[in-house]
């Protein structure tokens, strides 16, 4: 009884401590929202200490400004997020050594801003909330004793990855630069290619705890204002504690959640972003990831490659038709194999039917089971090859597929035909330039295989009809997903299954409802 009573009291004490901790944390957050900067330096430092706790990376550099009279001051910053050389040479050094040369004594803040601090970004504030946010975002804060204001100084300077070639969107002809995880670097790559004064960039802070910077980019006189307003509304409606990648934002702002088809495209190529902006779309950049979201998106654009616009039009058209063929192969080939073997062997040429029957003579499983086993094995190998480090991954994927397939055929577990079918299906799925669109096809392939095993070709046709009905019902920010085919628009067919010459595409696609439809100012054939 004593032990039970002791455990009960200890549990009640822990609950009380937890409640008090949460209560004081909530009160502190409310205090930060409402508090102003004090005119006493020690009070400000005590407040900052209560907000950040005993964190070791918060630097508080106290010093004296040799003004008349002398003023004690402090510069606050987080150690890992700032450019220390910038702070030492252009903030601390002028304030500590050059202030005695200033004759103007009327306003110390004016002297500091106009003569002493030598950084490009400065902002004065009297709100503690802005002070705390600035420190967390990598800026420095200058507070001077006797003044109820603080100065935010732009000193961001954390380590960042160098600009590399995009791994998932490689091209033979085209730029080799990829976007960066650092927002300013990505914006610079886009600005360098799009020197248009009408380019607009709006900034949002999303995530109650991470306060992730999210930028909305569009061309003011090209993008549809209704689409821009809708994107802004959906971004403002996001309520979550943290945003770590653009995939968080994509899932929040897409029209329909329960669909395997992507309604927002993502890319890490700055040239692709600029190309989409010129068509009247908007781009969403999220700090901490190189993947930019493009909206609105339609089904056909997931099968375009940036390289389509760098090669001559007949080469690009041929490659697009190859991708379309690979789409049907990756989606339907396993289901067609199951349907023909199980229900419609009379539709197979006689010699091929005899060869396939001979290969399946020793297989103890039905066609649907051997197809599912092989497909799932390939998916496992594909996932394993991605997770393995460096060049080992692709090697394991190729060798593993060959070894497992050959061993399965020799053991009589599967037929040689299904190995060929699964191999062609896997290769075709890699022809898709968009990773998330290729995954959609891989997901839909399995229900079609099951439908083929139950109803044969009728099941495949029924499954395709359901997929098609689903596709025509989808929208992306008010744009029908299957345009320009449903609804049909013959003008936009110039850049769909095939790409016509640039002189024929002198107007922007109407499906994105651009304000300025004219792409070429003079000349060209409509």
BELRA-V272564 format. One record per helix or strand. SS is the DSSP state (@ for helix, = for strand). FROM is the first residue (numbers start at 1). TO is the last residue. If there is no record, write none. Layout:
ss = [SS SS]
from = [FROM FROM]
to = [TO TO]
This chain:
ss = [@ = @ = = @ = @ @ @ = = @ = = = @ = = @ @ = @ = = @ @ @ @ @ @ @ @ @ @ = = = = = @ = = = @ =]
from = [2 36 41 58 71 79 82 84 99 108 122 127 128 140 150 156 183 199 212 225 246 265 270 282 292 299 306 313 345 350 367 392 416 435 457 475 479 482 485 488 490 495 499 507 510 518]
to = [34 36 52 65 78 81 82 97 101 116 125 127 136 144 153 156 193 206 219 236 253 267 278 286 295 303 309 342 347 359 387 410 429 455 473 476 480 482 486 488 494 495 499 507 512 518]
